[in-house]
Amino acid sequence: MSSEWTRSERLAVYSLLVALIGVIVALFIPELRARLGLNPERVSLSPSNASTSSSSENPPTKSVAPLFAFAVSNTPEHFLSTLDLLGAYEIAIPGDSKWHDTSVVIHPNNQLQIGFMRGTEGNVAIRVGDFSDAFNQAQPDNVYYEYNLVPQIRNNRFDHVFNTPSTLKVRSSQNNVFIRVEVRQW
């Protein structure tokens, strides 16, 4: 019996190796690019529950920074809540002190839940219409900053008067940061 492999056996082994290398590249290269912020056009603004939004409300976002690009991507739910989820997003914000429009439309009676992610923190400001706020302390996983954008104040320190739909704008003046954002319906 010969110890050499036949041509078909060698071809099968080579094919398996090429397939394995392809799988490794497909799994690790996008994650590496995302961690380095090298995906300037990695944008998907369709909410997790697509039936609650139209595509005209969520146009694509453009890249503004060459090394750490502003990006918004659709993600699974992050935080526990009894309110209906309208959309969950990961937002990469360059530390360039510029306001970036996420194109995520916020309506009256929406709740925003926001938290830092990927081990980043910084001085992040948000703006929705006339409402704005800033936060800079990273919270543990599943802990978030909460904003209830309601038409009238209900004596809750998280409530803010909000009467007309507007897009969420974000800014970081210190570091490049990643934040989680969930939009929920009251």
C-alpha positions in Angstrom: 0.0 0.0 0.0 1.4 3.4 -1.0 1.9 6.1 1.6 1.5 8.9 -1.0 -1.9 10.5 -1.4 -3.8 10.3 -4.6 -4.4 13.5 -6.6 -8.1 13.5 -5.6 -7.1 13.2 -1.9 -4.7 16.1 -2.1 -7.3 18.2 -4.0 -9.9 17.5 -1.2 -7.4 18.5 1.5 -6.4 21.7 -0.4 -10.1 22.5 -0.9 -10.8 22.1 2.8 -7.8 24.3 3.8 -9.0 27.1 1.4 -12.5 26.8 2.8 -11.2 27.0 6.4 -9.0 30.1 5.6 -12.1 31.7 3.9 -14.2 31.1 7.0 -11.5 32.5 9.3 -11.1 35.6 7.2 -14.9 36.1 7.0 -15.2 35.8 10.7 -12.3 37.9 12.0 -11.6 40.6 9.4 -14.9 42.4 9.8 -14.7 42.4 13.6 -11.1 43.7 13.4 -12.2 46.5 11.0 -15.1 47.4 13.3 -12.9 47.5 16.4 -10.5 49.8 14.6 -13.4 52.0 13.3 -12.4 51.3 9.7 -16.0 50.8 8.3 -17.0 54.3 7.3 -20.1 53.1 5.4 -21.2 50.4 7.9 -24.6 51.9 8.4 -28.0 50.3 8.9 -30.7 52.4 10.4 -33.7 50.1 10.1 -35.1 49.6 13.6 -35.1 46.1 15.1 -38.9 46.2 14.7 -39.1 47.2 11.0 -42.8 47.7 11.0 -42.6 50.8 13.2 -40.5 52.9 10.8 -40.3 53.8 7.1 -37.1 53.9 5.1 -37.6 57.6 4.4 -37.1 58.4 8.1 -33.7 56.7 8.2 -31.4 57.8 5.3 -27.9 56.5 5.4 -25.3 58.3 7.4 -22.0 59.5 5.9 -18.5 59.0 7.2 -16.9 62.1 8.6 -13.6 60.9 10.1 -10.9 58.9 8.2 -9.6 56.7 11.1 -12.5 56.5 13.4 -15.6 57.0 11.3 -19.0 58.0 12.6 -21.3 55.1 12.1 -24.7 53.9 13.2 -25.6 50.2 13.0 -28.7 48.3 13.9 -28.2 45.9 16.8 -30.2 43.5 19.0 -31.9 44.8 22.2 -29.4 45.9 24.9 -31.4 46.8 28.0 -34.2 45.1 29.9 -37.5 47.1 29.7 -41.2 46.5 29.6 -41.7 49.2 27.0 -42.0 48.2 23.3 -38.7 48.4 21.5 -38.8 50.6 18.4 -35.1 50.3 17.5 -31.7 49.4 19.0 -28.5 50.9 17.7 -24.7 51.0 18.2 -23.2 54.4 17.4 -19.5 55.1 16.9 -18.8 58.8 17.7 -15.4 60.3 16.8 -13.9 62.6 19.5 -14.0 65.5 17.1 -16.4 67.8 19.0 -18.7 67.9 16.0 -22.4 67.2 16.1 -23.3 64.1 14.1 -26.9 63.4 12.9 -27.7 59.7 13.5 -30.8 60.0 11.3 -32.7 58.0 14.0 -36.1 59.8 14.3 -37.4 60.3 17.8 -41.1 61.0 18.4 -43.0 62.4 21.4 -43.6 59.7 23.9 -40.4 57.8 23.0 -37.9 56.8 25.6 -34.2 56.9 25.0 -32.0 54.5 26.9 -28.2 55.1 26.3 -25.1 53.4 27.6 -21.4 53.3 26.8 -20.1 50.1 25.2 -16.9 48.3 24.1 -15.0 49.6 27.1 -15.2 53.2 25.9 -16.3 56.3 27.9 -16.0 60.0 27.3 -17.9 63.3 27.3 -21.0 62.5 25.1 -23.7 65.0 24.4 -27.0 64.2 22.8 -29.6 66.5 21.2 -33.1 65.8 20.1 -35.0 69.0 18.9 -34.7 71.5 21.8 -33.7 68.9 24.4 -30.0 68.2 25.0 -28.0 66.6 27.8 -24.4 65.3 28.3 -23.0 62.4 30.2 -19.5 61.2 30.8 -19.5 58.4 33.4 -19.5 54.9 32.0 -22.1 52.6 33.7 -21.7 48.9 34.2 -23.3 46.5 31.6 -27.1 46.9 31.3 -27.1 50.2 33.2 -28.1 53.2 31.1 -29.0 56.8 31.0 -32.8 57.2 30.5 -34.7 60.1 28.9 -38.5 60.1 28.6 -39.4 62.5 25.8 -43.0 63.2 26.8 -45.4 66.1 25.8 -45.7 67.1 29.5 -43.7 66.8 32.7 -44.9 64.1 35.0 -42.7 65.0 38.0 -40.0 62.5 37.0 -36.4 63.8 36.8 -35.9 61.7 33.6 -38.8 63.4 31.8 -38.3 66.2 29.3 -41.0 68.1 27.4 -40.8 67.1 23.7 -43.6 68.0 21.3 -42.4 67.3 17.7 -40.4 64.5 16.0 -36.7 65.2 15.5 -33.5 63.2 14.8 -31.0 62.2 17.4 -27.7 64.1 17.2 -24.6 63.0 19.1 -21.2 64.5 19.9 -18.1 63.5 21.8 -15.6 66.2 22.7 -13.0 64.0 24.4 -12.6 60.4 23.1 -13.7 58.2 20.3 -16.7 56.3 21.9 -19.2 53.6 21.2 -22.7 54.0 22.7 -25.8 51.8 22.8 -29.1 53.5 22.1 -32.5 52.0 22.4 -35.6 53.8 21.4 -38.8 52.6 23.1 -42.5 53.6 23.1 -44.3 54.9 26.2 
